[in-house]
């Protein structure tokens, strides 16, 4: 199950400091980073995030949320789209509360093995225990949906080559095992001048033969040359 951590503050200065911190938090090597911020509408920047804090209604409560998918069941290969996970989780909360919900998110994947998203949003009231449980359930459900989608795509990709081989082989076998009357087939493997493939030639009489690959008719060279594998003549 996805991990959900939630704190809140009423201080606009503190929430702005939090936004600065999650944007520039040092990496594992201790280097200061500048990470991309995003909202429900797409990528944004720090100044726009500050503006959203300033525009929040008087008395708003600012929530500091951390979403971290289960590293074993939900994100073992670090393939989850964390921006999508955030949007779908917050959308579920918005629908539960029946209010529009704007947020600011920052993806963190460089200072811990467990990838996570730090999110800031505001409400006029606190969230209940039931709301927080629903938030965790929504995050888990959104993660597992992506896992199922990726698994289905991988299964389809693995099935395509096998399907193509199953369709192609019988056609080749039918061409190569087609009855060729009573001729000596050892001398009928020829290099076709049209498709440039060494294949069976179907004798038609008068030193003519039909390539069983491209269906073109050409004249065979002398029999002794054909038996030596020299090929066709135009």
PyMOL commands that set and color helices and strands:
alter all, ss='L'
color gray80, all
select helices_A, chain A and resi 12-24+46-55+82-97+129-176+185-187+223-227
alter helices_A, ss='H'
color red, helices_A
select strands_A, chain A and resi 3-9+37-39+42-44+61-68+103-108+116-123+189-191+198-205+208-211+217-220+232-233
alter strands_A, ss='S'
color yellow, strands_A
deselect
rebuild
show_as cartoon
